[in-house]
Amino acid sequence: MSSPNSWYETLTSTPALVAGAIGVSIAAIFAVGGTNRTAGQVKEQVKEVAHTLATAEDSKGKTAQVAASVMSAPSTELAPPKDDPITPSQLSQFDGSDPSKPIYVAIKGRVFDVTAKPEMYGKGRGYNIFAGKDASKGLGMSSLDIKDAVPDYSSLNETQMHTLNQWESFFEKRYNVIGKVTSE
């Protein structure tokens, strides 16, 4: 387990992810590698930039929408959504660990094919924690902690539900829905 001020936590924190969508995290990488600044100092700088961005927009998540839209453009070639049943154990086989298989992420029970973005969801990548499972709670919390990568999002507050709904909308516009998670 890394320390609370590790470079990884600095660059994968929610403010850094938002800032990263517009290129600020690249500056943080150079700051960590090229100066005598501590990871904590870099983390604070990234938070300041993210706070500035957040206060420039309203607090209802427009910053997240802007960051998400920068990450990839909506697809114009999506197939009609499918409702094929997929059990959690079947879903777990599509976690990015086998390059010959597609990569799936489920949100609120709907399974999305994110194979087109292995640099995001593939093995060892930043969002791989969500691959092969329904990790709705973690998405709503903007958490990359494995304990939060679970389908039960009933404990999310209003702001976190808004974030989860934004992620669902983001996925709906970019990835094919290939099924629905069912019980074993």
C-alpha positions as CSV (number, residue, x, y, z in Angstrom):
1,M,0.0,0.0,0.0
2,S,1.4,3.4,-0.9
3,S,1.7,6.4,1.4
4,P,-1.1,9.0,1.4
5,N,1.1,11.4,-0.5
6,S,2.4,9.0,-3.2
7,W,2.8,10.3,-6.7
8,Y,0.2,7.7,-7.8
9,E,-2.5,8.9,-5.4
10,T,-1.7,12.5,-6.4
11,L,-2.2,11.8,-10.1
12,T,-5.2,9.5,-9.6
13,S,-7.1,11.7,-7.2
14,T,-10.4,13.1,-8.4
15,P,-9.0,16.7,-8.8
16,A,-6.0,15.4,-10.7
17,L,-8.2,13.3,-13.0
18,V,-10.3,16.3,-13.8
19,A,-7.2,18.4,-14.3
20,G,-5.6,15.6,-16.3
21,A,-8.3,15.7,-18.9
22,I,-7.1,19.2,-19.8
23,G,-3.4,18.4,-19.5
24,V,-2.5,19.7,-16.0
25,S,-1.5,16.3,-14.7
26,I,1.3,16.2,-17.3
27,A,2.7,19.3,-15.6
28,A,2.4,17.5,-12.2
29,I,4.4,14.6,-13.6
30,F,7.2,16.9,-14.7
31,A,7.0,18.7,-11.3
32,V,7.4,15.5,-9.4
33,G,10.2,14.2,-11.6
34,G,12.0,17.5,-12.3
35,T,12.2,19.4,-9.0
36,N,12.6,19.0,-5.3
37,R,8.9,19.4,-4.7
38,T,7.3,16.7,-2.5
39,A,4.3,14.7,-3.7
40,G,2.2,16.5,-1.1
41,Q,3.2,19.9,-2.6
42,V,2.3,18.7,-6.1
43,K,-1.0,17.3,-4.8
44,E,-1.8,20.7,-3.3
45,Q,-1.0,22.4,-6.6
46,V,-3.2,20.1,-8.6
47,K,-6.0,20.6,-6.1
48,E,-5.7,24.3,-6.5
49,V,-6.0,24.1,-10.2
50,A,-8.9,21.7,-10.0
51,H,-10.6,24.0,-7.5
52,T,-10.2,26.9,-9.8
53,L,-11.7,24.9,-12.6
54,A,-14.6,23.7,-10.4
55,T,-15.4,27.2,-9.1
56,A,-15.4,28.5,-12.7
57,E,-18.3,26.2,-13.4
58,D,-21.4,25.5,-11.3
59,S,-21.1,22.8,-8.6
60,K,-23.5,20.5,-10.4
61,G,-20.8,18.6,-12.3
62,K,-20.2,20.7,-15.4
63,T,-16.5,20.4,-14.8
64,A,-16.8,16.6,-14.9
65,Q,-18.8,16.9,-18.1
66,V,-16.2,19.1,-19.7
67,A,-13.4,16.7,-18.6
68,A,-15.3,13.7,-19.8
69,S,-16.0,15.3,-23.2
70,V,-12.3,16.0,-23.7
71,M,-11.4,12.3,-22.9
72,S,-13.2,11.0,-26.1
73,A,-15.8,12.2,-28.5
74,P,-19.2,10.5,-28.5
75,S,-19.5,7.6,-31.0
76,T,-21.7,8.0,-34.0
77,E,-21.6,4.2,-34.7
78,L,-23.1,2.6,-31.7
79,A,-25.2,-0.6,-32.1
80,P,-28.6,-0.8,-30.6
81,P,-28.4,-1.7,-26.9
82,K,-28.6,-5.4,-26.1
83,D,-30.3,-6.9,-23.0
84,D,-28.4,-10.3,-23.0
85,P,-28.1,-11.7,-19.5
86,I,-24.5,-11.8,-18.1
87,T,-23.7,-13.2,-14.7
88,P,-21.1,-11.6,-12.5
89,S,-18.8,-14.6,-13.0
90,Q,-19.2,-14.3,-16.7
91,L,-18.5,-10.6,-16.5
92,S,-15.4,-11.2,-14.5
93,Q,-13.8,-13.0,-17.4
94,F,-13.7,-9.7,-19.4
95,D,-11.4,-7.7,-17.1
96,G,-8.7,-6.9,-19.5
97,S,-6.3,-9.6,-18.4
98,D,-6.7,-11.6,-21.6
99,P,-5.9,-9.5,-24.7
100,S,-7.8,-11.9,-26.9
101,K,-11.1,-11.1,-25.0
102,P,-13.1,-7.9,-25.0
103,I,-13.1,-5.6,-21.9
104,Y,-16.5,-5.0,-20.2
105,V,-17.5,-2.5,-17.5
106,A,-21.0,-2.5,-16.0
107,I,-22.7,0.5,-14.6
108,K,-26.0,0.2,-12.7
109,G,-26.3,-3.3,-14.1
110,R,-25.8,-2.4,-17.8
111,V,-22.7,-3.9,-19.4
112,F,-20.6,-1.7,-21.7
113,D,-18.0,-3.0,-24.2
114,V,-15.0,-0.7,-23.5
115,T,-12.5,-2.8,-25.6
116,A,-11.8,0.3,-27.7
117,K,-10.0,1.9,-24.8
118,P,-7.5,-0.6,-23.5
119,E,-5.2,2.3,-22.5
120,M,-7.8,3.2,-19.9
121,Y,-9.4,-0.1,-18.9
122,G,-6.8,-2.7,-19.8
123,K,-4.7,-4.7,-17.4
124,G,-2.5,-2.4,-15.3
125,R,-4.3,0.8,-16.5
126,G,-5.8,3.5,-14.3
127,Y,-9.5,2.4,-14.7
128,N,-8.9,-1.4,-14.8
129,I,-10.4,-1.6,-11.4
130,F,-13.8,-1.2,-13.0
131,A,-13.2,-3.8,-15.8
132,G,-14.9,-7.1,-15.5
133,K,-17.4,-6.0,-12.9
134,D,-20.2,-3.6,-12.0
135,A,-18.3,-1.0,-9.9
136,S,-21.1,1.5,-9.8
137,K,-20.4,2.6,-6.3
138,G,-16.7,3.4,-7.0
139,L,-17.7,5.4,-10.1
140,G,-20.2,7.4,-8.2
141,M,-17.7,8.1,-5.4
142,S,-14.9,8.8,-8.0
143,S,-12.9,6.1,-6.1
144,L,-10.2,3.9,-7.4
145,D,-10.2,1.8,-4.2
146,I,-11.0,-1.9,-4.8
147,K,-13.3,-1.9,-1.8
148,D,-15.5,0.6,-3.5
149,A,-15.6,-1.3,-6.8
150,V,-19.0,-2.9,-6.1
151,P,-22.4,-2.8,-7.8
152,D,-24.4,-1.7,-4.7
153,Y,-24.6,2.1,-5.0
154,S,-27.5,2.5,-2.6
155,S,-25.4,4.3,0.0
156,L,-24.3,7.1,-2.5
157,N,-25.4,10.6,-1.6
158,E,-27.1,13.0,-4.0
159,T,-23.8,14.4,-5.4
160,Q,-22.4,10.9,-5.8
161,M,-25.5,9.7,-7.6
162,H,-25.2,12.7,-9.9
163,T,-21.6,11.7,-10.7
164,L,-22.7,8.1,-11.3
165,N,-25.4,9.2,-13.6
166,Q,-22.9,11.4,-15.5
167,W,-20.6,8.3,-15.9
168,E,-23.5,6.3,-17.2
169,S,-24.4,9.0,-19.7
170,F,-20.8,9.3,-20.8
171,F,-20.6,5.5,-21.4
172,E,-24.0,5.4,-23.2
173,K,-22.6,7.9,-25.7
174,R,-19.3,6.1,-26.4
175,Y,-19.7,2.4,-25.8
176,N,-22.0,-0.4,-26.9
177,V,-24.4,-1.8,-24.3
178,I,-23.9,-5.6,-24.7
179,G,-26.0,-6.9,-21.9
180,K,-27.4,-6.7,-18.4
181,V,-25.9,-8.2,-15.2
182,T,-28.1,-10.9,-13.8
183,S,-27.8,-13.1,-10.7
184,E,-25.7,-16.3,-10.8
